[in-house]
């Protein structure tokens, strides 16, 4: 099932691939970009590429 997201409702939108246990690194990157959970959105997409170089 797909959900449509109105991007105009957010100040910033971040898309993260498969985090593979690197949650702390993701948090550090979001903090470095002034992520605000009240105004910004993170979309976790899982594996973007699963095989190959």
PDBQT receptor file of N, H, CA, C and O in Angstrom, charges set to zero:
ATOM      1  N   UNK A   1       0.839  -1.173   0.000  1.00  0.00    +0.000 N 
ATOM      2  CA  UNK A   1       0.000   0.000   0.000  1.00  0.00    +0.000 C 
ATOM      3  C   UNK A   1       0.893   1.249   0.000  1.00  0.00    +0.000 C 
ATOM      4  O   UNK A   1       1.869   1.322   0.746  1.00  0.00    +0.000 OA
ATOM      5  N   UNK A   2       0.558   2.199  -0.819  1.00  0.00    +0.000 N 
ATOM      6  H   UNK A   2      -0.235   2.140  -1.426  1.00  0.00    +0.000 HD
ATOM      7  CA  UNK A   2       1.328   3.428  -0.939  1.00  0.00    +0.000 C 
ATOM      8  C   UNK A   2       0.596   4.569  -0.246  1.00  0.00    +0.000 C 
ATOM      9  O   UNK A   2      -0.633   4.628  -0.231  1.00  0.00    +0.000 OA
ATOM     10  N   UNK A   3       1.385   5.472   0.327  1.00  0.00    +0.000 N 
ATOM     11  H   UNK A   3       2.384   5.424   0.314  1.00  0.00    +0.000 HD
ATOM     12  CA  UNK A   3       0.837   6.666   0.953  1.00  0.00    +0.000 C 
ATOM     13  C   UNK A   3       1.456   7.882   0.287  1.00  0.00    +0.000 C 
ATOM     14  O   UNK A   3       2.663   7.919   0.048  1.00  0.00    +0.000 OA
ATOM     15  N   UNK A   4       0.653   8.852  -0.005  1.00  0.00    +0.000 N 
ATOM     16  H   UNK A   4      -0.328   8.823   0.189  1.00  0.00    +0.000 HD
ATOM     17  CA  UNK A   4       1.139  10.090  -0.600  1.00  0.00    +0.000 C 
ATOM     18  C   UNK A   4       1.519  11.048   0.531  1.00  0.00    +0.000 C 
ATOM     19  O   UNK A   4       0.772  11.205   1.496  1.00  0.00    +0.000 OA
ATOM     20  N   UNK A   5       2.679  11.682   0.406  1.00  0.00    +0.000 N 
ATOM     21  H   UNK A   5       3.286  11.554  -0.379  1.00  0.00    +0.000 HD
ATOM     22  CA  UNK A   5       3.164  12.620   1.407  1.00  0.00    +0.000 C 
ATOM     23  C   UNK A   5       3.196  14.012   0.788  1.00  0.00    +0.000 C 
ATOM     24  O   UNK A   5       3.762  14.210  -0.287  1.00  0.00    +0.000 OA
ATOM     25  N   UNK A   6       2.589  14.964   1.468  1.00  0.00    +0.000 N 
ATOM     26  H   UNK A   6       2.129  14.803   2.341  1.00  0.00    +0.000 HD
ATOM     27  CA  UNK A   6       2.621  16.354   1.017  1.00  0.00    +0.000 C 
ATOM     28  C   UNK A   6       3.913  16.983   1.514  1.00  0.00    +0.000 C 
ATOM     29  O   UNK A   6       4.019  17.366   2.679  1.00  0.00    +0.000 OA
ATOM     30  N   UNK A   7       4.886  17.086   0.632  1.00  0.00    +0.000 N 
ATOM     31  H   UNK A   7       4.800  16.775  -0.314  1.00  0.00    +0.000 HD
ATOM     32  CA  UNK A   7       6.198  17.615   0.991  1.00  0.00    +0.000 C 
ATOM     33  C   UNK A   7       6.179  19.066   1.430  1.00  0.00    +0.000 C 
ATOM     34  O   UNK A   7       7.104  19.517   2.104  1.00  0.00    +0.000 OA
ATOM     35  N   UNK A   8       5.150  19.802   1.063  1.00  0.00    +0.000 N 
ATOM     36  H   UNK A   8       4.398  19.436   0.515  1.00  0.00    +0.000 HD
ATOM     37  CA  UNK A   8       5.095  21.214   1.446  1.00  0.00    +0.000 C 
ATOM     38  C   UNK A   8       4.825  21.396   2.938  1.00  0.00    +0.000 C 
ATOM     39  O   UNK A   8       4.916  22.509   3.456  1.00  0.00    +0.000 OA
ATOM     40  N   UNK A   9       4.494  20.310   3.625  1.00  0.00    +0.000 N 
ATOM     41  H   UNK A   9       4.419  19.406   3.205  1.00  0.00    +0.000 HD
ATOM     42  CA  UNK A   9       4.227  20.373   5.071  1.00  0.00    +0.000 C 
ATOM     43  C   UNK A   9       5.499  20.299   5.900  1.00  0.00    +0.000 C 
ATOM     44  O   UNK A   9       5.444  20.430   7.123  1.00  0.00    +0.000 OA
ATOM     45  N   UNK A  10       6.644  20.091   5.258  1.00  0.00    +0.000 N 
ATOM     46  H   UNK A  10       6.688  19.984   4.265  1.00  0.00    +0.000 HD
ATOM     47  CA  UNK A  10       7.901  19.879   5.975  1.00  0.00    +0.000 C 
ATOM     48  C   UNK A  10       8.947  20.895   5.558  1.00  0.00    +0.000 C 
ATOM     49  O   UNK A  10       8.976  21.335   4.408  1.00  0.00    +0.000 OA
ATOM     50  N   UNK A  11       9.802  21.263   6.493  1.00  0.00    +0.000 N 
ATOM     51  H   UNK A  11       9.778  20.906   7.426  1.00  0.00    +0.000 HD
ATOM     52  CA  UNK A  11      10.907  22.182   6.205  1.00  0.00    +0.000 C 
ATOM     53  C   UNK A  11      11.988  21.454   5.418  1.00  0.00    +0.000 C 
ATOM     54  O   UNK A  11      12.487  21.966   4.416  1.00  0.00    +0.000 OA
ATOM     55  N   UNK A  12      12.352  20.246   5.881  1.00  0.00    +0.000 N 
ATOM     56  H   UNK A  12      11.946  19.830   6.695  1.00  0.00    +0.000 HD
ATOM     57  CA  UNK A  12      13.350  19.418   5.214  1.00  0.00    +0.000 C 
ATOM     58  C   UNK A  12      12.836  17.985   5.171  1.00  0.00    +0.000 C 
ATOM     59  O   UNK A  12      12.137  17.539   6.082  1.00  0.00    +0.000 OA
ATOM     60  N   UNK A  13      13.185  17.268   4.111  1.00  0.00    +0.000 N 
ATOM     61  H   UNK A  13      13.753  17.630   3.371  1.00  0.00    +0.000 HD
ATOM     62  CA  UNK A  13      12.847  15.853   3.997  1.00  0.00    +0.000 C 
ATOM     63  C   UNK A  13      14.145  15.097   3.718  1.00  0.00    +0.000 C 
ATOM     64  O   UNK A  13      14.880  15.420   2.785  1.00  0.00    +0.000 OA
ATOM     65  N   UNK A  14      14.412  14.083   4.548  1.00  0.00    +0.000 N 
ATOM     66  H   UNK A  14      13.815  13.821   5.306  1.00  0.00    +0.000 HD
ATOM     67  CA  UNK A  14      15.606  13.260   4.393  1.00  0.00    +0.000 C 
ATOM     68  C   UNK A  14      15.173  11.845   4.033  1.00  0.00    +0.000 C 
ATOM     69  O   UNK A  14      14.183  11.341   4.564  1.00  0.00    +0.000 OA
ATOM     70  N   UNK A  15      15.908  11.211   3.140  1.00  0.00    +0.000 N 
ATOM     71  H   UNK A  15      16.712  11.621   2.710  1.00  0.00    +0.000 HD
ATOM     72  CA  UNK A  15      15.659   9.820   2.769  1.00  0.00    +0.000 C 
ATOM     73  C   UNK A  15      16.885   9.011   3.160  1.00  0.00    +0.000 C 
ATOM     74  O   UNK A  15      18.005   9.334   2.762  1.00  0.00    +0.000 OA
ATOM     75  N   UNK A  16      16.669   7.959   3.942  1.00  0.00    +0.000 N 
ATOM     76  H   UNK A  16      15.760   7.697   4.265  1.00  0.00    +0.000 HD
ATOM     77  CA  UNK A  16      17.770   7.124   4.412  1.00  0.00    +0.000 C 
ATOM     78  C   UNK A  16      17.589   5.712   3.884  1.00  0.00    +0.000 C 
ATOM     79  O   UNK A  16      16.509   5.131   3.990  1.00  0.00    +0.000 OA
ATOM     80  N   UNK A  17      18.659   5.163   3.312  1.00  0.00    +0.000 N 
ATOM     81  H   UNK A  17      19.536   5.635   3.226  1.00  0.00    +0.000 HD
ATOM     82  CA  UNK A  17      18.651   3.770   2.881  1.00  0.00    +0.000 C 
ATOM     83  C   UNK A  17      18.731   2.858   4.098  1.00  0.00    +0.000 C 
ATOM     84  O   UNK A  17      18.454   3.290   5.217  1.00  0.00    +0.000 OA
ATOM     85  N   UNK A  18      19.098   1.631   3.892  1.00  0.00    +0.000 N 
ATOM     86  H   UNK A  18      19.322   1.281   2.983  1.00  0.00    +0.000 HD
ATOM     87  CA  UNK A  18      19.177   0.662   4.974  1.00  0.00    +0.000 C 
ATOM     88  C   UNK A  18      20.247   1.097   5.970  1.00  0.00    +0.000 C 
ATOM     89  O   UNK A  18      21.410   1.247   5.594  1.00  0.00    +0.000 OA
ATOM     90  N   UNK A  19      19.879   1.299   7.218  1.00  0.00    +0.000 N 
ATOM     91  H   UNK A  19      18.935   1.177   7.523  1.00  0.00    +0.000 HD
ATOM     92  CA  UNK A  19      20.775   1.840   8.237  1.00  0.00    +0.000 C 
ATOM     93  C   UNK A  19      21.769   0.791   8.747  1.00  0.00    +0.000 C 
ATOM     94  O   UNK A  19      22.854   1.156   9.201  1.00  0.00    +0.000 OA
ATOM     95  N   UNK A  20      21.432  -0.486   8.687  1.00  0.00    +0.000 N 
ATOM     96  H   UNK A  20      20.551  -0.782   8.318  1.00  0.00    +0.000 HD
ATOM     97  CA  UNK A  20      22.316  -1.588   9.104  1.00  0.00    +0.000 C 
ATOM     98  C   UNK A  20      22.957  -1.361  10.466  1.00  0.00    +0.000 C 
ATOM     99  O   UNK A  20      24.169  -1.518  10.610  1.00  0.00    +0.000 OA
ATOM    100  N   UNK A  21      22.169  -0.997  11.458  1.00  0.00    +0.000 N 
ATOM    101  H   UNK A  21      21.184  -0.870  11.341  1.00  0.00    +0.000 HD
ATOM    102  CA  UNK A  21      22.692  -0.839  12.802  1.00  0.00    +0.000 C 
ATOM    103  C   UNK A  21      23.453   0.449  13.043  1.00  0.00    +0.000 C 
ATOM    104  O   UNK A  21      24.043   0.619  14.111  1.00  0.00    +0.000 OA
ATOM    105  N   UNK A  22      23.457   1.352  12.092  1.00  0.00    +0.000 N 
ATOM    106  H   UNK A  22      22.978   1.214  11.225  1.00  0.00    +0.000 HD
ATOM    107  CA  UNK A  22      24.191   2.616  12.236  1.00  0.00    +0.000 C 
ATOM    108  C   UNK A  22      23.250   3.747  12.656  1.00  0.00    +0.000 C 
ATOM    109  O   UNK A  22      23.338   4.861  12.140  1.00  0.00    +0.000 OA
ATOM    110  N   UNK A  23      22.366   3.455  13.582  1.00  0.00    +0.000 N 
ATOM    111  H   UNK A  23      22.295   2.550  14.001  1.00  0.00    +0.000 HD
ATOM    112  CA  UNK A  23      21.384   4.442  14.042  1.00  0.00    +0.000 C 
ATOM    113  C   UNK A  23      22.074   5.675  14.605  1.00  0.00    +0.000 C 
ATOM    114  O   UNK A  23      21.658   6.799  14.327  1.00  0.00    +0.000 OA
ATOM    115  N   UNK A  24      23.118   5.476  15.390  1.00  0.00    +0.000 N 
ATOM    116  H   UNK A  24      23.456   4.562  15.617  1.00  0.00    +0.000 HD
ATOM    117  CA  UNK A  24      23.831   6.605  15.984  1.00  0.00    +0.000 C 
ATOM    118  C   UNK A  24      24.443   7.492  14.899  1.00  0.00    +0.000 C 
ATOM    119  O   UNK A  24      24.404   8.717  15.011  1.00  0.00    +0.000 OA
ATOM    120  N   UNK A  25      25.000   6.895  13.867  1.00  0.00    +0.000 N 
ATOM    121  H   UNK A  25      25.032   5.900  13.776  1.00  0.00    +0.000 HD
ATOM    122  CA  UNK A  25      25.566   7.680  12.763  1.00  0.00    +0.000 C 
ATOM    123  C   UNK A  25      24.474   8.471  12.048  1.00  0.00    +0.000 C 
ATOM    124  O   UNK A  25      24.687   9.622  11.667  1.00  0.00    +0.000 OA
ATOM    125  N   UNK A  26      23.315   7.863  11.866  1.00  0.00    +0.000 N 
ATOM    126  H   UNK A  26      23.142   6.928  12.175  1.00  0.00    +0.000 HD
ATOM    127  CA  UNK A  26      22.187   8.572  11.254  1.00  0.00    +0.000 C 
ATOM    128  C   UNK A  26      21.792   9.764  12.124  1.00  0.00    +0.000 C 
ATOM    129  O   UNK A  26      21.579  10.862  11.609  1.00  0.00    +0.000 OA
ATOM    130  N   UNK A  27      21.692   9.557  13.431  1.00  0.00    +0.000 N 
ATOM    131  H   UNK A  27      21.865   8.665  13.849  1.00  0.00    +0.000 HD
ATOM    132  CA  UNK A  27      21.343  10.641  14.350  1.00  0.00    +0.000 C 
ATOM    133  C   UNK A  27      22.364  11.776  14.280  1.00  0.00    +0.000 C 
ATOM    134  O   UNK A  27      21.993  12.950  14.309  1.00  0.00    +0.000 OA
ATOM    135  N   UNK A  28      23.638  11.431  14.190  1.00  0.00    +0.000 N 
ATOM    136  H   UNK A  28      23.939  10.478  14.167  1.00  0.00    +0.000 HD
ATOM    137  CA  UNK A  28      24.688  12.453  14.104  1.00  0.00    +0.000 C 
ATOM    138  C   UNK A  28      24.548  13.265  12.823  1.00  0.00    +0.000 C 
ATOM    139  O   UNK A  28      24.700  14.486  12.841  1.00  0.00    +0.000 OA
ATOM    140  N   UNK A  29      24.260  12.597  11.720  1.00  0.00    +0.000 N 
ATOM    141  H   UNK A  29      24.137  11.605  11.705  1.00  0.00    +0.000 HD
ATOM    142  CA  UNK A  29      24.094  13.295  10.446  1.00  0.00    +0.000 C 
ATOM    143  C   UNK A  29      22.875  14.208  10.468  1.00  0.00    +0.000 C 
ATOM    144  O   UNK A  29      22.923  15.326   9.954  1.00  0.00    +0.000 OA
ATOM    145  N   UNK A  30      21.784  13.735  11.061  1.00  0.00    +0.000 N 
ATOM    146  H   UNK A  30      21.745  12.827  11.479  1.00  0.00    +0.000 HD
ATOM    147  CA  UNK A  30      20.586  14.570  11.155  1.00  0.00    +0.000 C 
ATOM    148  C   UNK A  30      20.844  15.785  12.050  1.00  0.00    +0.000 C 
ATOM    149  O   UNK A  30      20.424  16.899  11.736  1.00  0.00    +0.000 OA
ATOM    150  N   UNK A  31      21.532  15.560  13.155  1.00  0.00    +0.000 N 
ATOM    151  H   UNK A  31      21.873  14.655  13.410  1.00  0.00    +0.000 HD
ATOM    152  CA  UNK A  31      21.851  16.663  14.060  1.00  0.00    +0.000 C 
ATOM    153  C   UNK A  31      22.728  17.703  13.362  1.00  0.00    +0.000 C 
ATOM    154  O   UNK A  31      22.536  18.903  13.554  1.00  0.00    +0.000 OA
ATOM    155  N   UNK A  32      23.681  17.252  12.559  1.00  0.00    +0.000 N 
ATOM    156  H   UNK A  32      23.837  16.277  12.403  1.00  0.00    +0.000 HD
ATOM    157  CA  UNK A  32      24.567  18.163  11.829  1.00  0.00    +0.000 C 
ATOM    158  C   UNK A  32      23.797  19.014  10.824  1.00  0.00    +0.000 C 
ATOM    159  O   UNK A  32      24.269  20.074  10.413  1.00  0.00    +0.000 OA
ATOM    160  N   UNK A  33      22.618  18.553  10.433  1.00  0.00    +0.000 N 
ATOM    161  H   UNK A  33      22.235  17.692  10.767  1.00  0.00    +0.000 HD
ATOM    162  CA  UNK A  33      21.790  19.277   9.468  1.00  0.00    +0.000 C 
ATOM    163  C   UNK A  33      20.595  19.951  10.133  1.00  0.00    +0.000 C 
ATOM    164  O   UNK A  33      19.619  20.298   9.468  1.00  0.00    +0.000 OA
ATOM    165  N   UNK A  34      20.678  20.134  11.454  1.00  0.00    +0.000 N 
ATOM    166  H   UNK A  34      21.471  19.851  11.994  1.00  0.00    +0.000 HD
ATOM    167  CA  UNK A  34      19.656  20.832  12.239  1.00  0.00    +0.000 C 
ATOM    168  C   UNK A  34      18.279  20.190  12.104  1.00  0.00    +0.000 C 
ATOM    169  O   UNK A  34      17.271  20.886  11.982  1.00  0.00    +0.000 OA
ATOM    170  N   UNK A  35      18.243  18.857  12.127  1.00  0.00    +0.000 N 
ATOM    171  H   UNK A  35      19.062  18.292  12.226  1.00  0.00    +0.000 HD
ATOM    172  CA  UNK A  35      16.973  18.134  12.041  1.00  0.00    +0.000 C 
ATOM    173  C   UNK A  35      16.080  18.490  13.220  1.00  0.00    +0.000 C 
ATOM    174  O   UNK A  35      16.518  18.476  14.371  1.00  0.00    +0.000 OA
ATOM    175  N   UNK A  36      14.830  18.807  12.926  1.00  0.00    +0.000 N 
ATOM    176  H   UNK A  36      14.474  18.819  11.991  1.00  0.00    +0.000 HD
ATOM    177  CA  UNK A  36      13.828  19.116  13.939  1.00  0.00    +0.000 C 
ATOM    178  C   UNK A  36      12.627  18.203  13.700  1.00  0.00    +0.000 C 
ATOM    179  O   UNK A  36      11.929  18.372  12.700  1.00  0.00    +0.000 OA
ATOM    180  N   UNK A  37      12.366  17.245  14.581  1.00  0.00    +0.000 N 
ATOM    181  H   UNK A  37      12.933  17.107  15.394  1.00  0.00    +0.000 HD
ATOM    182  CA  UNK A  37      11.276  16.295  14.345  1.00  0.00    +0.000 C 
ATOM    183  C   UNK A  37       9.891  16.945  14.275  1.00  0.00    +0.000 C 
ATOM    184  O   UNK A  37       8.940  16.320  13.805  1.00  0.00    +0.000 OA
ATOM    185  N   UNK A  38       9.771  18.186  14.737  1.00  0.00    +0.000 N 
ATOM    186  H   UNK A  38      10.544  18.693  15.119  1.00  0.00    +0.000 HD
ATOM    187  CA  UNK A  38       8.493  18.887  14.648  1.00  0.00    +0.000 C 
ATOM    188  C   UNK A  38       8.266  19.496  13.263  1.00  0.00    +0.000 C 
ATOM    189  O   UNK A  38       7.127  19.769  12.882  1.00  0.00    +0.000 OA
ATOM    190  N   UNK A  39       9.363  19.711  12.500  1.00  0.00    +0.000 N 
ATOM    191  H   UNK A  39      10.288  19.489  12.809  1.00  0.00    +0.000 HD
ATOM    192  CA  UNK A  39       9.258  20.374  11.199  1.00  0.00    +0.000 C 
ATOM    193  C   UNK A  39       9.782  19.549  10.040  1.00  0.00    +0.000 C 
ATOM    194  O   UNK A  39       9.461  19.828   8.885  1.00  0.00    +0.000 OA
ATOM    195  N   UNK A  40      10.587  18.531  10.335  1.00  0.00    +0.000 N 
ATOM    196  H   UNK A  40      10.847  18.304  11.274  1.00  0.00    +0.000 HD
ATOM    197  CA  UNK A  40      11.272  17.771   9.298  1.00  0.00    +0.000 C 
ATOM    198  C   UNK A  40      10.791  16.325   9.265  1.00  0.00    +0.000 C 
ATOM    199  O   UNK A  40      10.151  15.852  10.204  1.00  0.00    +0.000 OA
ATOM    200  N   UNK A  41      11.105  15.635   8.184  1.00  0.00    +0.000 N 
ATOM    201  H   UNK A  41      11.625  16.019   7.421  1.00  0.00    +0.000 HD
ATOM    202  CA  UNK A  41      10.669  14.257   7.988  1.00  0.00    +0.000 C 
ATOM    203  C   UNK A  41      11.844  13.396   7.554  1.00  0.00    +0.000 C 
ATOM    204  O   UNK A  41      12.657  13.813   6.730  1.00  0.00    +0.000 OA
ATOM    205  N   UNK A  42      11.931  12.183   8.115  1.00  0.00    +0.000 N 
ATOM    206  H   UNK A  42      11.270  11.844   8.785  1.00  0.00    +0.000 HD
ATOM    207  CA  UNK A  42      12.883  11.179   7.657  1.00  0.00    +0.000 C 
ATOM    208  C   UNK A  42      12.078  10.028   7.069  1.00  0.00    +0.000 C 
ATOM    209  O   UNK A  42      11.163   9.504   7.706  1.00  0.00    +0.000 OA
ATOM    210  N   UNK A  43      12.423   9.649   5.865  1.00  0.00    +0.000 N 
ATOM    211  H   UNK A  43      13.166  10.074   5.348  1.00  0.00    +0.000 HD
ATOM    212  CA  UNK A  43      11.796   8.494   5.214  1.00  0.00    +0.000 C 
ATOM    213  C   UNK A  43      12.853   7.405   5.123  1.00  0.00    +0.000 C 
ATOM    214  O   UNK A  43      13.882   7.584   4.472  1.00  0.00    +0.000 OA
ATOM    215  N   UNK A  44      12.602   6.283   5.771  1.00  0.00    +0.000 N 
ATOM    216  H   UNK A  44      11.766   6.137   6.300  1.00  0.00    +0.000 HD
ATOM    217  CA  UNK A  44      13.521   5.150   5.722  1.00  0.00    +0.000 C 
ATOM    218  C   UNK A  44      13.040   4.199   4.634  1.00  0.00    +0.000 C 
ATOM    219  O   UNK A  44      11.921   3.690   4.696  1.00  0.00    +0.000 OA
ATOM    220  N   UNK A  45      13.890   3.962   3.638  1.00  0.00    +0.000 N 
ATOM    221  H   UNK A  45      14.799   4.376   3.587  1.00  0.00    +0.000 HD
ATOM    222  CA  UNK A  45      13.473   3.166   2.480  1.00  0.00    +0.000 C 
ATOM    223  C   UNK A  45      14.011   1.750   2.485  1.00  0.00    +0.000 C 
ATOM    224  O   UNK A  45      13.699   0.970   1.584  1.00  0.00    +0.000 OA
ATOM    225  N   UNK A  46      14.820   1.397   3.489  1.00  0.00    +0.000 N 
ATOM    226  H   UNK A  46      15.073   2.030   4.221  1.00  0.00    +0.000 HD
ATOM    227  CA  UNK A  46      15.370   0.037   3.518  1.00  0.00    +0.000 C 
ATOM    228  C   UNK A  46      16.448  -0.150   2.478  1.00  0.00    +0.000 C 
ATOM    229  O   UNK A  46      17.129   0.807   2.111  1.00  0.00    +0.000 OA
ATOM    230  N   UNK A  47      16.614  -1.372   1.994  1.00  0.00    +0.000 N 
ATOM    231  H   UNK A  47      16.061  -2.150   2.292  1.00  0.00    +0.000 HD
ATOM    232  CA  UNK A  47      17.646  -1.647   0.982  1.00  0.00    +0.000 C 
ATOM    233  C   UNK A  47      17.307  -0.960  -0.333  1.00  0.00    +0.000 C 
ATOM    234  O   UNK A  47      16.270  -1.231  -0.940  1.00  0.00    +0.000 OA
ATOM    235  N   UNK A  48      18.191  -0.069  -0.766  1.00  0.00    +0.000 N 
ATOM    236  H   UNK A  48      19.032   0.152  -0.273  1.00  0.00    +0.000 HD
ATOM    237  CA  UNK A  48      18.016   0.559  -2.066  1.00  0.00    +0.000 C 
ATOM    238  C   UNK A  48      18.661  -0.318  -3.134  1.00  0.00    +0.000 C 
ATOM    239  O   UNK A  48      18.081  -0.551  -4.194  1.00  0.00    +0.000 OA
ATOM    240  N   UNK A  49      19.877  -0.804  -2.839  1.00  0.00    +0.000 N 
ATOM    241  H   UNK A  49      20.348  -0.614  -1.977  1.00  0.00    +0.000 HD
ATOM    242  CA  UNK A  49      20.582  -1.739  -3.709  1.00  0.00    +0.000 C 
ATOM    243  C   UNK A  49      21.016  -2.899  -2.830  1.00  0.00    +0.000 C 
ATOM    244  O   UNK A  49      21.649  -2.687  -1.795  1.00  0.00    +0.000 OA
ATOM    245  N   UNK A  50      20.687  -4.115  -3.223  1.00  0.00    +0.000 N 
ATOM    246  H   UNK A  50      20.173  -4.287  -4.063  1.00  0.00    +0.000 HD
ATOM    247  CA  UNK A  50      20.935  -5.262  -2.361  1.00  0.00    +0.000 C 
ATOM    248  C   UNK A  50      22.099  -6.125  -2.829  1.00  0.00    +0.000 C 
ATOM    249  O   UNK A  50      22.602  -6.935  -2.049  1.00  0.00    +0.000 OA
ATOM    250  N   UNK A  51      22.544  -5.981  -4.069  1.00  0.00    +0.000 N 
ATOM    251  H   UNK A  51      22.136  -5.324  -4.702  1.00  0.00    +0.000 HD
ATOM    252  CA  UNK A  51      23.611  -6.827  -4.598  1.00  0.00    +0.000 C 
ATOM    253  C   UNK A  51      24.539  -6.013  -5.488  1.00  0.00    +0.000 C 
ATOM    254  O   UNK A  51      24.164  -4.977  -6.037  1.00  0.00    +0.000 OA
ATOM    255  N   UNK A  52      25.750  -6.511  -5.609  1.00  0.00    +0.000 N 
ATOM    256  H   UNK A  52      26.055  -7.353  -5.162  1.00  0.00    +0.000 HD
ATOM    257  CA  UNK A  52      26.690  -5.906  -6.557  1.00  0.00    +0.000 C 
ATOM    258  C   UNK A  52      27.578  -4.848  -5.920  1.00  0.00    +0.000 C 
ATOM    259  O   UNK A  52      27.452  -4.550  -4.732  1.00  0.00    +0.000 OA
ATOM    260  N   UNK A  53      28.480  -4.281  -6.724  1.00  0.00    +0.000 N 
ATOM    261  H   UNK A  53      28.582  -4.523  -7.689  1.00  0.00    +0.000 HD
ATOM    262  CA  UNK A  53      29.446  -3.287  -6.206  1.00  0.00    +0.000 C 
ATOM    263  C   UNK A  53      28.771  -1.992  -5.774  1.00  0.00    +0.000 C 
ATOM    264  O   UNK A  53      29.443  -1.067  -5.319  1.00  0.00    +0.000 OA
TER     265      UNK A  53
